[in-house]
Amino acid sequence: MQVVQGTLDELGTSLADVTFVVVDLETTGGSASASAITEVGAVKVRGGEVLGEFQTLVRPSEPIPAFIQVLTGITDAMVAGAPRIESVLPAFLEFARDSVLVAHNAGFDISFLKAAAAATGHEWPGFRVVDTVHLARQLVSRDECRNHKLSSLAVLFGATTTPDHRALHDARATVDVLHGLLERVGNLGVHTLEELRSYTSRVTPAQRRKRFLADALPSAPGVYVFQDAAGRPLYVGTSRDIRTRARSYFTASEQRTRMAEMVGLATSIRPIVCPTTLEAQVRELRLIAAYKPRYNRRSRFPEKALWVKLTVEPFPRLSIVRQVLADGARYVGPFRTRLAAEAAVAAVHEVVPLRQCTARLGLRGTGSECALAGMGRCGAPCSGRQSVEEYAQVVEEAAGLLTGDARPVTGRLRRRMGELSAQERYEDAGTVRDRLLHLVRGAARAQRIAPLAASPELVAARRAERGGWELVCVRHGRLAGTGVSPAGADPLPYVATLRATAEVVQAPVGPVPAASAEETELVLRWLEEPGTRIVELDGTWSCPVGGAAGLRAVLEPAARGDVVPFDDDPAPAPAQRATA
């Protein structure tokens, strides 16, 4: 059996070893920016034992309001001979040094202390803070206590001091409340300061009890897989630090209800360490696609992606298909939803008079014309009014928009948007814009993916964060292997090893890469980031001048909130790449 030695960070700081300084302030008002401190009271405790107390009145620069004097019993006469905050604050900071501050409604007291530090030129030490109000709201129900005021909680927990709006008395009462709350969270399995500060009732006891699942995980980049008792993947994720990320599922930082349900079913976490972050991201996509874990929402069905096809026949038309064939047709995509694909088709039909009928037409039309012909939206090849040669010119316009220089046709769409806006038909103009954006996204995606899909091999390198080089081998758009060369070492032997051991990838059909489009998008983003160098390229990697990527870069900011899948983090248009 392998024994895993935990780090101090993993074990946390035992609450029995923590020194708490429970503090309470009396002030002239409720705002730290407009009021002053009139009294400071604090109690230092550790392991249930009182180690010391701190109490002093403070002379404010302004008179104490009458209603505050009545509330606290602190009068102007009482503070007339008291020290100023300039003297009190350094003494308090020394008393509280190396401790955890505790207060009831801590935001109030801490804001006054920070304001005093700023006003007197003292650096705030950055104390860790525990708020007994927050804990009480998680642990004390309304059935037990009518509210979470200090006076009510003091009665509930049998405090030996009655709070009366005097700082030291209130601090002593808060100590008893703190100990009562610590006893309750201890019964729920909270035994460290880190667990206490992140405690919330949203994290169920069942979740906390499963923290041990993350204990033996490596602190390394890669993929983690939550599995049920039968070994079935429930959820797949990726992180730069597998252990830290997995541990977060058992704390307050994880607030998704479905994740709490998932953790309740999980019995193990399988780590997959990866040499590079890119490999981890790709492995995550592949595992989600392969196992379709019930708690992963994204990319579970990449095989359902759609393409827009410009058919191969005497009178071609646009068709939405799921499969790309080696039939010489032009394809644009992929699109995740039919709605997006239909919007792209509608954008083309807006300015290019392609036929929209689905009938198969011969070389000579014999049918009757449809309404679109009468509107000038189609040349009516179905009736013989348009020859194959004449229609071919229309097809080339559409092909240019889809796979080549998109500027002529998209210029017409943008003029159409301008015309509609000038007529104050803003909703119609917005519809044209949205259709155009779906179109250029799909076209730009296809124009970026197709060259990489056609390239038998591309090897690239980028400086690693800790020195050396991250190495990536891509074959037909699929990540075939990654590696890292150590700092100071010649990377070329590592490149040779990577090429020799990388996955053998068969050439795909048409513009479709030998991987999911989402995987190829990840690879492209990595390749396009500053600092990436092309080491080897077998093939051609280029984008058409005037292609859809440039227009997308212009249109995307106008509709940043309407991003379709595959574009969760839209990449900028790539620079023109030369062939090698």
Disulfide bonds with the S-S distance in Angstrom:
none
